[in-house]
Amino acid sequence: MHKRFLWLSNPSRLMVLSFALFILLCSGLLALPISQPTGLQPITWIDAFFTITSATCVTGLSVRDTGSDFSLFGQGLILLAIQCGGLGILTFSSLLINLNRQKMALSQRMLLETSHGLLPSVSPISLLKHIFLYTILIEGVGALLLTYHFAKEYTWPTALWMGTFHAVSAFCNAGFALLANNLIPYRDDLLLNGVIMSLIVLGGLGFVVFADLDQWLLHRLRGQRSRLSLHSRMVLRTTALLIGVATLLFALLEMDGKAMGEQSWEKLFQNSLFLSVTARTAGFNTVDIAQLTNPTLFLLVLLMAIGGSPGSTAGGIKTTTFATLTAMITSRIRNRPKVEYLDRSLADETLTKAMATAFGFASVMIVGLLLLQLTEEGRAAHNTLQGRTLDFLFEVTSALATVGLSTGITPTLSSAGKLVLIGLMFIGRLGPLLLATSLIGQYERIHYSYPEESINIG
């Protein structure tokens, strides 16, 4: 095989290249006059590049108003980028190639495993078909419910478009909305909030969990004994725990705040629940993020960094990484010989990946924060500035974790600052470790180790 094609045989490199080419192509199309309403000033290339990157990387950060600054063609292009970016561009090609096959090529299997993960009990072809079946079913039901809701205010064609757009955006955890103030006008709407939250949670669980739940339920209906995989149990348990704890903390932190403090207890809880769900990956908001208290913003940074689950449309270090690191600390405190979780011992390779993922994410976040401060504030003395470090930290974490929440500084960033966020969104969607692997390749496993020696820690 020719060297240039051999270079592309690496699944990680092929994935990186497919995302990059797709973003560049769609950015060019979004910058065309057909993508803007008649009479508006043409969008700059950097804004088109930022918007498409945010859509493809299912982030939701925006420098333009999606509903008013783009034509129907432009909005459709953004929706296409969200759908392709959420499921994985190569997932579509893999399905088309393998529709009539019983087996999948090794390279395609590796691509699927890199994108969504695999379970021993679920064949790659079956998982691939499940991905599209679940996506069509969940997004379809969500679109119908939201269309019914928007039909009370808009004509049926407009309601159908808005329902479809927001359903896809929510399930893919993108956070793009066609409304100027996102979902703030609907902060008290129980139906819309419930549908959006359900789509966000389902999109953030991961398709492997869906396939595992499907098999578990099928065995149960047949009267057979069955048990969910450790991966699925960890994902479901951690997701529920994070949502529950964060909801209570947000309600306590904002009960006297400007953003939610004047609401009744029921509405305070409802908006706190929505914030806890959207914070880890989605980017929709029913309250003004800039009016939240500093402790709430910092808690949001932590939740955004954790993100969703592996193999989903979400970003962050992932729930399994967080749960693994927590289990490692707990097991060490209890002086257990192995790291344990739900009556199972975790493999050393799993611990290494979890620590490397967290370290890689933190390293990129620190570099991104430093670069954004340099592009926006330069090297001016601290006492001459307004001290926007928390805003920058929030923005960087939101971009890297592909969340999309913002305190409102995104449109005010310089071109250099936007390029920093573009890079962070791209890295966040693919993952720091996957991107590094695609660039430098993987080291071969060695079968020896150096002599062991202790050092003092702490």
Contacts in CASP RR format, 6 or more apart in sequence:
PFRMAT RR
TARGET T0000
AUTHOR 0000-0000-0000
METHOD contacts of the structure
MODEL  1
MHKRFLWLSNPSRLMVLSFALFILLCSGLLALPISQPTGLQPITWIDAFF
TITSATCVTGLSVRDTGSDFSLFGQGLILLAIQCGGLGILTFSSLLINLN
RQKMALSQRMLLETSHGLLPSVSPISLLKHIFLYTILIEGVGALLLTYHF
AKEYTWPTALWMGTFHAVSAFCNAGFALLANNLIPYRDDLLLNGVIMSLI
VLGGLGFVVFADLDQWLLHRLRGQRSRLSLHSRMVLRTTALLIGVATLLF
ALLEMDGKAMGEQSWEKLFQNSLFLSVTARTAGFNTVDIAQLTNPTLFLL
VLLMAIGGSPGSTAGGIKTTTFATLTAMITSRIRNRPKVEYLDRSLADET
LTKAMATAFGFASVMIVGLLLLQLTEEGRAAHNTLQGRTLDFLFEVTSAL
ATVGLSTGITPTLSSAGKLVLIGLMFIGRLGPLLLATSLIGQYERIHYSY
PEESINIG
1 9 0 8 1.000
7 13 0 8 1.000
8 14 0 8 1.000
8 17 0 8 1.000
9 107 0 8 1.000
10 437 0 8 1.000
10 438 0 8 1.000
10 441 0 8 1.000
11 107 0 8 1.000
11 110 0 8 1.000
11 111 0 8 1.000
11 114 0 8 1.000
12 114 0 8 1.000
12 434 0 8 1.000
12 435 0 8 1.000
12 437 0 8 1.000
12 438 0 8 1.000
12 441 0 8 1.000
13 438 0 8 1.000
13 439 0 8 1.000
14 90 0 8 1.000
14 111 0 8 1.000
15 89 0 8 1.000
15 90 0 8 1.000
15 111 0 8 1.000
15 114 0 8 1.000
15 115 0 8 1.000
15 430 0 8 1.000
15 434 0 8 1.000
15 438 0 8 1.000
16 430 0 8 1.000
16 434 0 8 1.000
16 435 0 8 1.000
16 438 0 8 1.000
18 89 0 8 1.000
18 90 0 8 1.000
19 56 0 8 1.000
19 57 0 8 1.000
19 85 0 8 1.000
19 89 0 8 1.000
19 426 0 8 1.000
19 429 0 8 1.000
19 430 0 8 1.000
20 426 0 8 1.000
22 56 0 8 1.000
22 81 0 8 1.000
22 84 0 8 1.000
22 85 0 8 1.000
22 89 0 8 1.000
23 49 0 8 1.000
23 52 0 8 1.000
23 53 0 8 1.000
23 56 0 8 1.000
23 81 0 8 1.000
23 426 0 8 1.000
26 52 0 8 1.000
26 55 0 8 1.000
26 56 0 8 1.000
26 77 0 8 1.000
26 80 0 8 1.000
26 81 0 8 1.000
27 45 0 8 1.000
27 48 0 8 1.000
27 49 0 8 1.000
27 51 0 8 1.000
27 52 0 8 1.000
27 53 0 8 1.000
28 45 0 8 1.000
28 48 0 8 1.000
29 35 0 8 1.000
29 77 0 8 1.000
30 43 0 8 1.000
30 48 0 8 1.000
30 51 0 8 1.000
30 52 0 8 1.000
30 70 0 8 1.000
30 74 0 8 1.000
30 77 0 8 1.000
30 78 0 8 1.000
31 42 0 8 1.000
31 43 0 8 1.000
31 44 0 8 1.000
31 45 0 8 1.000
31 48 0 8 1.000
33 42 0 8 1.000
34 71 0 8 1.000
34 73 0 8 1.000
34 74 0 8 1.000
35 43 0 8 1.000
35 48 0 8 1.000
35 70 0 8 1.000
35 71 0 8 1.000
35 73 0 8 1.000
35 74 0 8 1.000
35 77 0 8 1.000
36 42 0 8 1.000
36 43 0 8 1.000
36 69 0 8 1.000
36 70 0 8 1.000
36 71 0 8 1.000
36 74 0 8 1.000
37 68 0 8 1.000
37 69 0 8 1.000
37 70 0 8 1.000
37 71 0 8 1.000
40 69 0 8 1.000
43 51 0 8 1.000
43 64 0 8 1.000
43 69 0 8 1.000
46 415 0 8 1.000
46 418 0 8 1.000
46 419 0 8 1.000
47 63 0 8 1.000
47 64 0 8 1.000
47 418 0 8 1.000
49 422 0 8 1.000
50 61 0 8 1.000
50 63 0 8 1.000
50 418 0 8 1.000
50 421 0 8 1.000
50 422 0 8 1.000
51 62 0 8 1.000
51 63 0 8 1.000
51 64 0 8 1.000
51 66 0 8 1.000
51 78 0 8 1.000
52 77 0 8 1.000
52 78 0 8 1.000
52 81 0 8 1.000
53 59 0 8 1.000
53 422 0 8 1.000
53 423 0 8 1.000
53 425 0 8 1.000
53 426 0 8 1.000
54 60 0 8 1.000
54 61 0 8 1.000
54 62 0 8 1.000
54 176 0 8 1.000
54 404 0 8 1.000
54 425 0 8 1.000
55 78 0 8 1.000
55 79 0 8 1.000
55 81 0 8 1.000
55 82 0 8 1.000
55 85 0 8 1.000
55 174 0 8 1.000
55 176 0 8 1.000
56 81 0 8 1.000
56 82 0 8 1.000
56 84 0 8 1.000
56 85 0 8 1.000
56 429 0 8 1.000
57 85 0 8 1.000
57 402 0 8 1.000
57 425 0 8 1.000
57 426 0 8 1.000
57 428 0 8 1.000
57 429 0 8 1.000
58 82 0 8 1.000
58 85 0 8 1.000
58 86 0 8 1.000
58 172 0 8 1.000
58 173 0 8 1.000
58 174 0 8 1.000
58 175 0 8 1.000
58 313 0 8 1.000
58 402 0 8 1.000
58 429 0 8 1.000
59 174 0 8 1.000
59 175 0 8 1.000
59 283 0 8 1.000
59 398 0 8 1.000
59 399 0 8 1.000
59 402 0 8 1.000
59 403 0 8 1.000
59 404 0 8 1.000
59 425 0 8 1.000
59 429 0 8 1.000
60 174 0 8 1.000
60 175 0 8 1.000
60 176 0 8 1.000
60 283 0 8 1.000
60 402 0 8 1.000
60 403 0 8 1.000
60 404 0 8 1.000
61 395 0 8 1.000
61 398 0 8 1.000
61 399 0 8 1.000
61 404 0 8 1.000
61 406 0 8 1.000
61 410 0 8 1.000
61 421 0 8 1.000
61 425 0 8 1.000
62 176 0 8 1.000
62 410 0 8 1.000
62 411 0 8 1.000
63 410 0 8 1.000
63 411 0 8 1.000
63 413 0 8 1.000
63 418 0 8 1.000
64 70 0 8 1.000
64 411 0 8 1.000
65 180 0 8 1.000
66 75 0 8 1.000
66 78 0 8 1.000
66 176 0 8 1.000
66 177 0 8 1.000
66 178 0 8 1.000
67 75 0 8 1.000
67 178 0 8 1.000
67 179 0 8 1.000
67 180 0 8 1.000
68 180 0 8 1.000
70 78 0 8 1.000
72 161 0 8 1.000
75 161 0 8 1.000
75 165 0 8 1.000
75 178 0 8 1.000
76 165 0 8 1.000
78 176 0 8 1.000
79 164 0 8 1.000
79 165 0 8 1.000
79 168 0 8 1.000
79 169 0 8 1.000
82 168 0 8 1.000
82 169 0 8 1.000
82 172 0 8 1.000
82 174 0 8 1.000
82 176 0 8 1.000
83 168 0 8 1.000
83 172 0 8 1.000
84 92 0 8 1.000
85 172 0 8 1.000
85 313 0 8 1.000
85 429 0 8 1.000
86 172 0 8 1.000
86 173 0 8 1.000
86 174 0 8 1.000
86 313 0 8 1.000
87 131 0 8 1.000
87 132 0 8 1.000
87 135 0 8 1.000
87 172 0 8 1.000
87 313 0 8 1.000
88 115 0 8 1.000
90 111 0 8 1.000
90 115 0 8 1.000
91 112 0 8 1.000
91 115 0 8 1.000
91 116 0 8 1.000
91 128 0 8 1.000
91 131 0 8 1.000
94 104 0 8 1.000
94 108 0 8 1.000
94 111 0 8 1.000
94 112 0 8 1.000
94 128 0 8 1.000
95 128 0 8 1.000
95 129 0 8 1.000
95 131 0 8 1.000
95 132 0 8 1.000
97 108 0 8 1.000
98 104 0 8 1.000
98 108 0 8 1.000
98 125 0 8 1.000
98 128 0 8 1.000
101 125 0 8 1.000
102 125 0 8 1.000
103 125 0 8 1.000
104 112 0 8 1.000
104 124 0 8 1.000
104 125 0 8 1.000
104 128 0 8 1.000
108 124 0 8 1.000
109 118 0 8 1.000
109 124 0 8 1.000
112 118 0 8 1.000
112 124 0 8 1.000
112 127 0 8 1.000
112 128 0 8 1.000
113 124 0 8 1.000
114 434 0 8 1.000
115 311 0 8 1.000
116 127 0 8 1.000
116 131 0 8 1.000
116 206 0 8 1.000
116 207 0 8 1.000
116 208 0 8 1.000
116 311 0 8 1.000
117 127 0 8 1.000
117 208 0 8 1.000
117 310 0 8 1.000
117 311 0 8 1.000
118 124 0 8 1.000
118 127 0 8 1.000
118 208 0 8 1.000
119 127 0 8 1.000
119 208 0 8 1.000
119 211 0 8 1.000
119 212 0 8 1.000
119 229 0 8 1.000
119 231 0 8 1.000
121 212 0 8 1.000
121 215 0 8 1.000
121 229 0 8 1.000
122 130 0 8 1.000
122 208 0 8 1.000
122 211 0 8 1.000
122 212 0 8 1.000
122 215 0 8 1.000
126 211 0 8 1.000
127 207 0 8 1.000
127 208 0 8 1.000
127 211 0 8 1.000
130 207 0 8 1.000
130 210 0 8 1.000
130 211 0 8 1.000
130 214 0 8 1.000
131 207 0 8 1.000
134 207 0 8 1.000
134 210 0 8 1.000
135 171 0 8 1.000
138 171 0 8 1.000
138 199 0 8 1.000
138 202 0 8 1.000
138 203 0 8 1.000
139 164 0 8 1.000
139 167 0 8 1.000
139 168 0 8 1.000
139 171 0 8 1.000
139 199 0 8 1.000
140 167 0 8 1.000
142 163 0 8 1.000
142 167 0 8 1.000
142 170 0 8 1.000
142 171 0 8 1.000
142 195 0 8 1.000
142 199 0 8 1.000
143 160 0 8 1.000
143 163 0 8 1.000
143 164 0 8 1.000
143 167 0 8 1.000
143 168 0 8 1.000
145 167 0 8 1.000
145 191 0 8 1.000
145 195 0 8 1.000
146 162 0 8 1.000
146 163 0 8 1.000
146 164 0 8 1.000
146 166 0 8 1.000
146 167 0 8 1.000
146 192 0 8 1.000
146 195 0 8 1.000
147 156 0 8 1.000
147 159 0 8 1.000
147 160 0 8 1.000
147 162 0 8 1.000
147 163 0 8 1.000
147 164 0 8 1.000
148 159 0 8 1.000
149 159 0 8 1.000
149 163 0 8 1.000
149 189 0 8 1.000
149 191 0 8 1.000
149 192 0 8 1.000
149 195 0 8 1.000
150 158 0 8 1.000
150 159 0 8 1.000
150 162 0 8 1.000
150 163 0 8 1.000
151 159 0 8 1.000
153 159 0 8 1.000
154 162 0 8 1.000
162 178 0 8 1.000
165 176 0 8 1.000
165 178 0 8 1.000
166 177 0 8 1.000
166 178 0 8 1.000
166 196 0 8 1.000
167 195 0 8 1.000
167 199 0 8 1.000
168 174 0 8 1.000
169 175 0 8 1.000
169 176 0 8 1.000
169 177 0 8 1.000
169 284 0 8 1.000
170 195 0 8 1.000
170 196 0 8 1.000
170 199 0 8 1.000
170 200 0 8 1.000
170 282 0 8 1.000
170 284 0 8 1.000
171 199 0 8 1.000
171 200 0 8 1.000
171 202 0 8 1.000
171 203 0 8 1.000
171 313 0 8 1.000
172 203 0 8 1.000
172 313 0 8 1.000
173 200 0 8 1.000
173 203 0 8 1.000
173 204 0 8 1.000
173 281 0 8 1.000
173 282 0 8 1.000
173 283 0 8 1.000
173 308 0 8 1.000
173 312 0 8 1.000
173 313 0 8 1.000
173 314 0 8 1.000
173 315 0 8 1.000
173 402 0 8 1.000
174 282 0 8 1.000
174 283 0 8 1.000
174 313 0 8 1.000
175 182 0 8 1.000
175 278 0 8 1.000
175 282 0 8 1.000
175 283 0 8 1.000
175 284 0 8 1.000
175 404 0 8 1.000
177 183 0 8 1.000
177 284 0 8 1.000
179 185 0 8 1.000
182 284 0 8 1.000
182 285 0 8 1.000
182 286 0 8 1.000
183 192 0 8 1.000
183 193 0 8 1.000
183 196 0 8 1.000
183 284 0 8 1.000
183 285 0 8 1.000
183 286 0 8 1.000
184 285 0 8 1.000
184 286 0 8 1.000
184 287 0 8 1.000
184 288 0 8 1.000
186 192 0 8 1.000
186 193 0 8 1.000
186 286 0 8 1.000
187 193 0 8 1.000
187 267 0 8 1.000
187 271 0 8 1.000
187 286 0 8 1.000
187 287 0 8 1.000
188 267 0 8 1.000
188 270 0 8 1.000
190 270 0 8 1.000
193 270 0 8 1.000
193 274 0 8 1.000
193 286 0 8 1.000
196 274 0 8 1.000
196 284 0 8 1.000
197 273 0 8 1.000
197 274 0 8 1.000
197 277 0 8 1.000
197 278 0 8 1.000
200 277 0 8 1.000
200 278 0 8 1.000
200 281 0 8 1.000
200 282 0 8 1.000
200 284 0 8 1.000
201 239 0 8 1.000
201 243 0 8 1.000
201 277 0 8 1.000
203 312 0 8 1.000
203 313 0 8 1.000
203 314 0 8 1.000
204 239 0 8 1.000
204 281 0 8 1.000
204 308 0 8 1.000
204 309 0 8 1.000
204 312 0 8 1.000
204 313 0 8 1.000
204 314 0 8 1.000
205 235 0 8 1.000
205 236 0 8 1.000
205 239 0 8 1.000
205 309 0 8 1.000
205 312 0 8 1.000
206 235 0 8 1.000
206 309 0 8 1.000
206 310 0 8 1.000
206 311 0 8 1.000
206 312 0 8 1.000
206 313 0 8 1.000
206 314 0 8 1.000
207 311 0 8 1.000
207 312 0 8 1.000
208 231 0 8 1.000
208 232 0 8 1.000
208 310 0 8 1.000
208 311 0 8 1.000
209 231 0 8 1.000
209 232 0 8 1.000
209 235 0 8 1.000
209 236 0 8 1.000
209 309 0 8 1.000
212 228 0 8 1.000
212 229 0 8 1.000
212 231 0 8 1.000
212 232 0 8 1.000
213 228 0 8 1.000
213 232 0 8 1.000
215 226 0 8 1.000
216 226 0 8 1.000
216 227 0 8 1.000
216 228 0 8 1.000
219 225 0 8 1.000
219 226 0 8 1.000
220 226 0 8 1.000
228 236 0 8 1.000
230 341 0 8 1.000
230 342 0 8 1.000
230 344 0 8 1.000
231 310 0 8 1.000
231 320 0 8 1.000
233 342 0 8 1.000
234 319 0 8 1.000
234 320 0 8 1.000
234 323 0 8 1.000
234 341 0 8 1.000
234 342 0 8 1.000
235 309 0 8 1.000
235 310 0 8 1.000
235 319 0 8 1.000
235 320 0 8 1.000
237 323 0 8 1.000
237 342 0 8 1.000
238 309 0 8 1.000
238 319 0 8 1.000
238 320 0 8 1.000
238 322 0 8 1.000
238 323 0 8 1.000
239 308 0 8 1.000
239 309 0 8 1.000
239 319 0 8 1.000
242 276 0 8 1.000
242 280 0 8 1.000
242 303 0 8 1.000
242 306 0 8 1.000
242 319 0 8 1.000
243 273 0 8 1.000
243 276 0 8 1.000
243 277 0 8 1.000
244 276 0 8 1.000
246 272 0 8 1.000
246 275 0 8 1.000
246 276 0 8 1.000
246 279 0 8 1.000
246 299 0 8 1.000
246 303 0 8 1.000
247 269 0 8 1.000
247 272 0 8 1.000
247 273 0 8 1.000
247 275 0 8 1.000
247 276 0 8 1.000
248 272 0 8 1.000
249 299 0 8 1.000
250 272 0 8 1.000
250 275 0 8 1.000
250 276 0 8 1.000
250 296 0 8 1.000
250 299 0 8 1.000
251 268 0 8 1.000
251 269 0 8 1.000
251 272 0 8 1.000
253 293 0 8 1.000
253 295 0 8 1.000
253 296 0 8 1.000
253 299 0 8 1.000
254 260 0 8 1.000
254 261 0 8 1.000
254 268 0 8 1.000
254 272 0 8 1.000
254 292 0 8 1.000
254 293 0 8 1.000
254 296 0 8 1.000
255 261 0 8 1.000
255 268 0 8 1.000
257 291 0 8 1.000
257 292 0 8 1.000
257 293 0 8 1.000
258 291 0 8 1.000
259 287 0 8 1.000
259 288 0 8 1.000
259 289 0 8 1.000
259 291 0 8 1.000
259 292 0 8 1.000
259 293 0 8 1.000
260 267 0 8 1.000
260 268 0 8 1.000
260 271 0 8 1.000
260 272 0 8 1.000
260 287 0 8 1.000
261 268 0 8 1.000
263 271 0 8 1.000
271 286 0 8 1.000
271 287 0 8 1.000
274 284 0 8 1.000
274 286 0 8 1.000
275 285 0 8 1.000
275 286 0 8 1.000
275 287 0 8 1.000
275 300 0 8 1.000
276 303 0 8 1.000
278 284 0 8 1.000
278 285 0 8 1.000
278 403 0 8 1.000
278 405 0 8 1.000
279 300 0 8 1.000
279 303 0 8 1.000
279 304 0 8 1.000
279 403 0 8 1.000
279 405 0 8 1.000
280 303 0 8 1.000
280 304 0 8 1.000
280 306 0 8 1.000
280 307 0 8 1.000
280 308 0 8 1.000
280 314 0 8 1.000
280 316 0 8 1.000
280 401 0 8 1.000
280 403 0 8 1.000
281 304 0 8 1.000
281 307 0 8 1.000
281 308 0 8 1.000
281 313 0 8 1.000
281 314 0 8 1.000
281 315 0 8 1.000
281 316 0 8 1.000
281 401 0 8 1.000
281 402 0 8 1.000
281 403 0 8 1.000
282 403 0 8 1.000
282 404 0 8 1.000
283 398 0 8 1.000
283 403 0 8 1.000
283 404 0 8 1.000
283 405 0 8 1.000
285 405 0 8 1.000
289 297 0 8 1.000
289 300 0 8 1.000
289 405 0 8 1.000
289 406 0 8 1.000
289 407 0 8 1.000
289 408 0 8 1.000
290 407 0 8 1.000
290 408 0 8 1.000
292 300 0 8 1.000
294 390 0 8 1.000
297 390 0 8 1.000
297 394 0 8 1.000
297 407 0 8 1.000
298 390 0 8 1.000
300 394 0 8 1.000
300 405 0 8 1.000
301 393 0 8 1.000
301 394 0 8 1.000
301 397 0 8 1.000
304 316 0 8 1.000
304 397 0 8 1.000
304 398 0 8 1.000
304 401 0 8 1.000
304 403 0 8 1.000
304 405 0 8 1.000
305 316 0 8 1.000
305 317 0 8 1.000
305 361 0 8 1.000
305 365 0 8 1.000
305 397 0 8 1.000
305 401 0 8 1.000
306 316 0 8 1.000
306 317 0 8 1.000
306 318 0 8 1.000
306 319 0 8 1.000
306 321 0 8 1.000
306 322 0 8 1.000
307 314 0 8 1.000
307 315 0 8 1.000
307 316 0 8 1.000
307 317 0 8 1.000
307 318 0 8 1.000
307 319 0 8 1.000
307 401 0 8 1.000
307 403 0 8 1.000
308 314 0 8 1.000
308 315 0 8 1.000
308 316 0 8 1.000
308 318 0 8 1.000
308 319 0 8 1.000
309 318 0 8 1.000
309 319 0 8 1.000
309 320 0 8 1.000
310 318 0 8 1.000
310 320 0 8 1.000
314 402 0 8 1.000
315 401 0 8 1.000
315 402 0 8 1.000
315 403 0 8 1.000
315 428 0 8 1.000
315 429 0 8 1.000
316 361 0 8 1.000
316 400 0 8 1.000
316 401 0 8 1.000
316 402 0 8 1.000
316 428 0 8 1.000
317 357 0 8 1.000
317 358 0 8 1.000
317 361 0 8 1.000
318 357 0 8 1.000
320 354 0 8 1.000
321 353 0 8 1.000
321 354 0 8 1.000
321 357 0 8 1.000
321 358 0 8 1.000
323 341 0 8 1.000
324 339 0 8 1.000
324 341 0 8 1.000
324 346 0 8 1.000
324 350 0 8 1.000
324 351 0 8 1.000
324 354 0 8 1.000
325 354 0 8 1.000
325 355 0 8 1.000
325 358 0 8 1.000
327 339 0 8 1.000
327 340 0 8 1.000
327 341 0 8 1.000
327 346 0 8 1.000
328 339 0 8 1.000
328 346 0 8 1.000
328 351 0 8 1.000
328 354 0 8 1.000
331 338 0 8 1.000
331 339 0 8 1.000
331 340 0 8 1.000
332 339 0 8 1.000
338 345 0 8 1.000
338 346 0 8 1.000
339 345 0 8 1.000
339 346 0 8 1.000
339 351 0 8 1.000
340 346 0 8 1.000
353 433 0 8 1.000
356 433 0 8 1.000
357 432 0 8 1.000
357 433 0 8 1.000
360 432 0 8 1.000
360 433 0 8 1.000
361 400 0 8 1.000
361 432 0 8 1.000
363 432 0 8 1.000
364 400 0 8 1.000
364 424 0 8 1.000
364 427 0 8 1.000
364 428 0 8 1.000
364 432 0 8 1.000
365 396 0 8 1.000
365 397 0 8 1.000
365 400 0 8 1.000
368 396 0 8 1.000
368 400 0 8 1.000
368 420 0 8 1.000
368 424 0 8 1.000
369 392 0 8 1.000
369 393 0 8 1.000
369 396 0 8 1.000
371 417 0 8 1.000
371 420 0 8 1.000
372 392 0 8 1.000
372 395 0 8 1.000
372 396 0 8 1.000
372 413 0 8 1.000
372 417 0 8 1.000
372 420 0 8 1.000
372 421 0 8 1.000
373 389 0 8 1.000
373 392 0 8 1.000
375 413 0 8 1.000
375 414 0 8 1.000
375 416 0 8 1.000
375 417 0 8 1.000
375 420 0 8 1.000
376 388 0 8 1.000
376 392 0 8 1.000
376 413 0 8 1.000
376 414 0 8 1.000
376 417 0 8 1.000
377 385 0 8 1.000
377 388 0 8 1.000
388 409 0 8 1.000
390 407 0 8 1.000
391 407 0 8 1.000
391 408 0 8 1.000
391 409 0 8 1.000
392 409 0 8 1.000
394 405 0 8 1.000
394 406 0 8 1.000
394 407 0 8 1.000
395 406 0 8 1.000
395 407 0 8 1.000
395 409 0 8 1.000
395 410 0 8 1.000
395 421 0 8 1.000
396 421 0 8 1.000
396 424 0 8 1.000
397 403 0 8 1.000
398 404 0 8 1.000
398 405 0 8 1.000
398 406 0 8 1.000
399 421 0 8 1.000
399 423 0 8 1.000
399 424 0 8 1.000
399 425 0 8 1.000
399 428 0 8 1.000
400 424 0 8 1.000
400 425 0 8 1.000
400 427 0 8 1.000
400 428 0 8 1.000
401 428 0 8 1.000
402 425 0 8 1.000
402 428 0 8 1.000
402 429 0 8 1.000
410 421 0 8 1.000
413 421 0 8 1.000
427 435 0 8 1.000
430 438 0 8 1.000
END
